Amino acid sequence: MKNIFITILLVVFCSFNAQNFKAYQFYDKKGKEIKTEKLVKELTDYDVVFFGENHNSSINHWLQLKVTEALFAQKKTDSSF
């Protein structure tokens, strides 16, 4: 019974504290935090965007996909393809 209580307590504690953690954060060239929307808007001015590679990092691969999709959507609305 004691193990069940500790497990429940840990689950409740983790669910409350999980909101304090960010899965990722973008930074500008000066090291200041930048919102994803602003990053995408600034990147649309470039013809080529390089992504750094961190092998076997699912969050990194997911971010690369999401930024690429956002860039495509932004370019599509800015000009006709």
N, C-alpha and C positions, 0 to 999 in steps of 0.2 A: 504494500500500500504506500509505503514511503517513497519508493521509486516512481510510482505513478504520479504522486504529488509533485515531486521534483521535476519530472518530465513536463507536466502541465505548467508548472511555474516557469520553466525555461522557455516553453513555447509562447506563453503570454508575454514574458519579458522581451524575447526576441522580436515579437510582432510589434510591440510598442517602440522599441529602439530601431527597428529596421527603417523607419521613416527618416531617421537622421543621417542615413548613409546615401551617398550618390553613387550610381553605377559608373558614371563617367563625368568629366568636366572638360570643356574646351578652354584653351588659353590663347591669347593673341601673342604677337611677337614680343611684347613688353612684359609678358607673364601675368597679365590681368585676365580674370575670368571673362569669357565671352559667351553669350547665349547662342544656341544652335542656329536660330533664325538669322542672327546677324552674321554668323560665320558663313552660312550658305549664301546670303546676299552679297557678301564681299567676294566670295569665291566665284560667283557668276561672271565677274569681270575677266576671269582668266580663261584661256583656251585649253590649258592642261592643268590638271590637279594630280599630284602624286600623293599616294597614301603610304605611310611607313608600314612595314610588315612585322607583326608579332605572331609567329607561328603558334598554332593551336590555342589562340585566344578567341573564344567565341564572341565575347563582347566587342573586341576589336573588329572582327569580321562583320558583325551586325552593324556597328557604327559606320564602317566603310560602305555597306549596302545602303543604309538610311541616308547618309550624306549624298551618295551618288544619285539615289532616287529623288532627293530634294533638289539637287542641282538640275537634274533632268526636268523636273516639274517647273522649276523657276525659269529655266531657259526656254521651255516650251511656251510659257505664258508671256515671256518677254519678246519672243520672236516666233515667226512661223517656221516650222520644220517642213 
